[in-house]
Amino acid sequence: MELQIINAKLTPLSDNEVRAIVEIEMHPAVREWLVDYIFEDFDKELEDYKRFFREVQGNDKVEVLVAKLGDKVVGFLALWVTEERGERVGSVGVSVHPDHWGKGVATKLVKESVELARALNVKKLIIETVEENVAMRRVAEKLGFKLECVREDKLFKNGSRHDEYVYSLRL
Ligand SMILES: CC(C)(COP(=O)(O)OP(=O)(O)OC[C@H]1O[C@@H](n2cnc3c(N)ncnc32)[C@H](O)[C@@H]1OP(=O)(O)O)[C@@H](O)C(=O)NCCC(=O)NCCS
């Protein structure tokens, strides 16, 4: 089955697809890496995500790409766009269902987000991740992102402080 990437602004998601996204985001193996994210209970998250996706077309601060294998959602990416010193900067966050890790899903999502960012006149893309997130760092590095800085002890994870790695790609 071929991996398909869908833009949630162009192809609105069904409630089941939104549910699949929340299931990925709340999966214990994924949550472990979403260091700064505070989760509510599943139903509350689901309602928040449904509202977010109902309103996403009118939101010019964010783009969402969804990875599907057949009719199954296996991952997604959010591209948040801000203005910094007169230029557009994008920040990328990506999550993939653990059943599909290591199959190139995040790589394909980030690759597509680079093209999307270019089309939106974004001049710089950023990926921030905890030092130990080797998979995310590998995805960033193999797509040409450069390590911009290390924010020492920035993140709190499993009871201790961890460095945050900041990667950037000039477009
Ligand atoms: C990080 C994440 C998005 C990667 O998704 P993925 O679809 O598995 O990524 P890909 O398959 O495209 O690429 C992963 C790469 O990392 C490599 N990798 C994975 N674990 C590794 C490890 N422990 N050591 C070395 N390399 C590793 C893979 O081999 C692959 O590189 P390759 O293509 O050169 O072989 C996924 O693990 C995830 O959802 N994690 C939880 C959420 C998260 O961390 N999000 C990012 C927050 S900034």
The ligand as an SDF file (V2000), in Angstrom:
LIG
                    3D

 48 50  0  0  0  0  0  0  0  0999 V2000
   10.1770   10.8080   15.6940 C   0  0  0  0  0  0  0  0  0  0  0  0
    9.1280   10.1340   14.7830 C   0  0  0  0  0  0  0  0  0  0  0  0
    8.1670   11.1960   14.2690 C   0  0  0  0  0  0  0  0  0  0  0  0
    9.8680    9.4700   13.6130 C   0  0  0  0  0  0  0  0  0  0  0  0
    8.8880    8.8970   12.7600 O   0  0  0  0  0  0  0  0  0  0  0  0
    9.2290    7.7020   11.7480 P   0  0  0  0  0  0  0  0  0  0  0  0
    8.1310    7.6330   10.7670 O   0  0  0  0  0  0  0  0  0  0  0  0
    9.5630    6.5000   12.5150 O   0  0  0  0  0  0  0  0  0  0  0  0
   10.5690    8.2800   11.0470 O   0  0  0  0  0  0  0  0  0  0  0  0
   11.2500    7.7360    9.7220 P   0  0  0  0  0  0  0  0  0  0  0  0
   10.9700    6.2930    9.5640 O   0  0  0  0  0  0  0  0  0  0  0  0
   10.8910    8.6310    8.5890 O   0  0  0  0  0  0  0  0  0  0  0  0
   12.7910    7.9950   10.0250 O   0  0  0  0  0  0  0  0  0  0  0  0
   13.3550    7.6450   11.2680 C   0  0  0  0  0  0  0  0  0  0  0  0
   14.8590    7.5880   11.1030 C   0  0  0  0  0  0  0  0  0  0  0  0
   15.4780    7.5150   12.3760 O   0  0  0  0  0  0  0  0  0  0  0  0
   16.2380    6.3230   12.4630 C   0  0  0  0  0  0  0  0  0  0  0  0
   16.1530    5.8590   13.8410 N   0  0  0  0  0  0  0  0  0  0  0  0
   15.0520    5.5650   14.5500 C   0  0  0  0  0  0  0  0  0  0  0  0
   15.3830    5.1940   15.8010 N   0  0  0  0  0  0  0  0  0  0  0  0
   16.7290    5.2680   15.8620 C   0  0  0  0  0  0  0  0  0  0  0  0
   17.6630    5.0070   16.8780 C   0  0  0  0  0  0  0  0  0  0  0  0
   17.2780    4.6250   18.1010 N   0  0  0  0  0  0  0  0  0  0  0  0
   18.9660    5.1920   16.6080 N   0  0  0  0  0  0  0  0  0  0  0  0
   19.3810    5.5940   15.3970 C   0  0  0  0  0  0  0  0  0  0  0  0
   18.5140    5.8720   14.3590 N   0  0  0  0  0  0  0  0  0  0  0  0
   17.2180    5.6900   14.6210 C   0  0  0  0  0  0  0  0  0  0  0  0
   15.6060    5.3860   11.4760 C   0  0  0  0  0  0  0  0  0  0  0  0
   16.4920    4.3610   11.0820 O   0  0  0  0  0  0  0  0  0  0  0  0
   15.3110    6.3550   10.3360 C   0  0  0  0  0  0  0  0  0  0  0  0
   16.4680    6.7270    9.6380 O   0  0  0  0  0  0  0  0  0  0  0  0
   16.8360    6.0620    8.2040 P   0  0  0  0  0  0  0  0  0  0  0  0
   15.7070    6.4110    7.2920 O   0  0  0  0  0  0  0  0  0  0  0  0
   18.1220    6.6850    7.8410 O   0  0  0  0  0  0  0  0  0  0  0  0
   16.9360    4.5800    8.4120 O   0  0  0  0  0  0  0  0  0  0  0  0
    8.3660    9.0230   15.5550 C   0  0  0  0  0  0  0  0  0  0  0  0
    9.2910    8.1950   16.1840 O   0  0  0  0  0  0  0  0  0  0  0  0
    7.3800    9.5820   16.5940 C   0  0  0  0  0  0  0  0  0  0  0  0
    6.2270    9.8280   16.2910 O   0  0  0  0  0  0  0  0  0  0  0  0
    7.8760    9.7400   17.8390 N   0  0  0  0  0  0  0  0  0  0  0  0
    7.0190   10.2720   18.9260 C   0  0  0  0  0  0  0  0  0  0  0  0
    6.6680   11.7320   18.7180 C   0  0  0  0  0  0  0  0  0  0  0  0
    7.8900   12.5640   18.4650 C   0  0  0  0  0  0  0  0  0  0  0  0
    8.9640   12.3100   18.9770 O   0  0  0  0  0  0  0  0  0  0  0  0
    7.7300   13.6050   17.6570 N   0  0  0  0  0  0  0  0  0  0  0  0
    8.7740   14.5710   17.4120 C   0  0  0  0  0  0  0  0  0  0  0  0
    8.7410   15.6110   18.4780 C   0  0  0  0  0  0  0  0  0  0  0  0
    9.8020   16.9330   18.0520 S   0  0  0  0  0  0  0  0  0  0  0  0
  1  2  1  0
  2  3  1  0
  2  4  1  0
  2 36  1  0
  4  5  1  0
  5  6  1  0
  6  7  2  0
  6  8  1  0
  6  9  1  0
  9 10  1  0
 10 11  2  0
 10 12  1  0
 10 13  1  0
 13 14  1  0
 14 15  1  0
 15 16  1  0
 15 30  1  0
 16 17  1  0
 17 18  1  0
 17 28  1  0
 18 19  1  0
 18 27  1  0
 19 20  2  0
 20 21  1  0
 21 22  1  0
 21 27  2  0
 22 23  1  0
 22 24  2  0
 24 25  1  0
 25 26  2  0
 26 27  1  0
 28 29  1  0
 28 30  1  0
 30 31  1  0
 31 32  1  0
 32 33  2  0
 32 34  1  0
 32 35  1  0
 36 37  1  0
 36 38  1  0
 38 39  2  0
 38 40  1  0
 40 41  1  0
 41 42  1  0
 42 43  1  0
 43 44  2  0
 43 45  1  0
 45 46  1  0
 46 47  1  0
 47 48  1  0
M  END
$$$$
